[in-house]
Amino acid sequence: MSHSCSTCGMPLVNKEDFAGGDENAEFCVHCVNVDGSVKSCEEIFNGGVEFFLSQFGGSREEVEKLTRKNMLQQPYWQGKDCSVFQGPVATDEEFAAMMAKL
């Protein structure tokens, strides 16, 4: 059964999607360091921005809004205070439109 990465929301479907190839891991391969620790909020945010830019193009400002919305919905970030969360956040409608394109 698949689930999503707790930090970025990436679907975890195949063994190689999971951190360390461990199908019980709650994180994807993109959100952890070589030693298995979770990357910083800023690193994951920047990775999300780069991903959305590569998929959709557009302005960095718009993509940052989408990335903030995505991260703030993930369980791992609940109650955490990260500087990259300060700023505009995409609306539910903007986020839904983006997700429909993936």
KARA-V88068 format. One record per residue. N is the residue number from 0. RES is the residue in three letters. SS is DSSP state (@ for helix, = for strand, . for the rest). NEAR is the number of other ideal C-beta (glycine too) atoms within 8 Angstrom. Layout:
n=N res=RES ss=SS near=NEAR
n=N res=RES ss=SS near=NEAR
//
This chain:
n=0 res=MET ss=. near=2
n=1 res=SER ss=. near=6
n=2 res=HIS ss== near=6
n=3 res=SER ss== near=9
n=4 res=CYS ss=. near=13
n=5 res=SER ss=. near=8
n=6 res=THR ss=. near=14
n=7 res=CYS ss=. near=13
n=8 res=GLY ss=. near=9
n=9 res=MET ss=. near=10
n=10 res=PRO ss== near=8
n=11 res=LEU ss== near=12
n=12 res=VAL ss=. near=5
n=13 res=ASN ss=. near=4
n=14 res=LYS ss=@ near=6
n=15 res=GLU ss=@ near=6
n=16 res=ASP ss=@ near=10
n=17 res=PHE ss== near=14
n=18 res=ALA ss=@ near=11
n=19 res=GLY ss=@ near=8
n=20 res=GLY ss=@ near=7
n=21 res=ASP ss=. near=7
n=22 res=GLU ss=. near=7
n=23 res=ASN ss=. near=4
n=24 res=ALA ss=. near=9
n=25 res=GLU ss=. near=6
n=26 res=PHE ss=. near=12
n=27 res=CYS ss== near=13
n=28 res=VAL ss=@ near=9
n=29 res=HIS ss=@ near=8
n=30 res=CYS ss=@ near=14
n=31 res=VAL ss== near=12
n=32 res=ASN ss=. near=7
n=33 res=VAL ss=. near=3
n=34 res=ASP ss=. near=4
n=35 res=GLY ss=. near=7
n=36 res=SER ss=. near=6
n=37 res=VAL ss== near=9
n=38 res=LYS ss=. near=10
n=39 res=SER ss=. near=5
n=40 res=CYS ss=@ near=12
n=41 res=GLU ss=@ near=9
n=42 res=GLU ss=@ near=8
n=43 res=ILE ss=@ near=14
n=44 res=PHE ss=@ near=14
n=45 res=ASN ss=@ near=8
n=46 res=GLY ss=@ near=12
n=47 res=GLY ss=@ near=12
n=48 res=VAL ss=@ near=12
n=49 res=GLU ss=@ near=8
n=50 res=PHE ss=@ near=8
n=51 res=PHE ss=@ near=12
n=52 res=LEU ss=@ near=11
n=53 res=SER ss=@ near=5
n=54 res=GLN ss=@ near=7
n=55 res=PHE ss=@ near=8
n=56 res=GLY ss=. near=3
n=57 res=GLY ss=. near=6
n=58 res=SER ss=. near=5
n=59 res=ARG ss=@ near=7
n=60 res=GLU ss=@ near=7
n=61 res=GLU ss=@ near=9
n=62 res=VAL ss=@ near=13
n=63 res=GLU ss=@ near=12
n=64 res=LYS ss=@ near=13
n=65 res=LEU ss=@ near=13
n=66 res=THR ss=@ near=12
n=67 res=ARG ss=@ near=15
n=68 res=LYS ss=@ near=12
n=69 res=ASN ss=@ near=12
n=70 res=MET ss=@ near=16
n=71 res=LEU ss=@ near=9
n=72 res=GLN ss=. near=6
n=73 res=GLN ss=. near=14
n=74 res=PRO ss=@ near=5
n=75 res=TYR ss=@ near=10
n=76 res=TRP ss=@ near=12
n=77 res=GLN ss=. near=6
n=78 res=GLY ss=. near=3
n=79 res=LYS ss=. near=7
n=80 res=ASP ss=. near=3
n=81 res=CYS ss=. near=9
n=82 res=SER ss=@ near=6
n=83 res=VAL ss=@ near=10
n=84 res=PHE ss=@ near=11
n=85 res=GLN ss=. near=4
n=86 res=GLY ss=. near=8
n=87 res=PRO ss=. near=7
n=88 res=VAL ss=. near=8
n=89 res=ALA ss=. near=11
n=90 res=THR ss=. near=6
n=91 res=ASP ss=@ near=5
n=92 res=GLU ss=@ near=6
n=93 res=GLU ss=@ near=11
n=94 res=PHE ss=@ near=12
n=95 res=ALA ss=@ near=8
n=96 res=ALA ss=@ near=8
n=97 res=MET ss=@ near=12
n=98 res=MET ss=@ near=7
n=99 res=ALA ss=@ near=6
n=100 res=LYS ss=@ near=7
n=101 res=LEU ss=. near=5
//
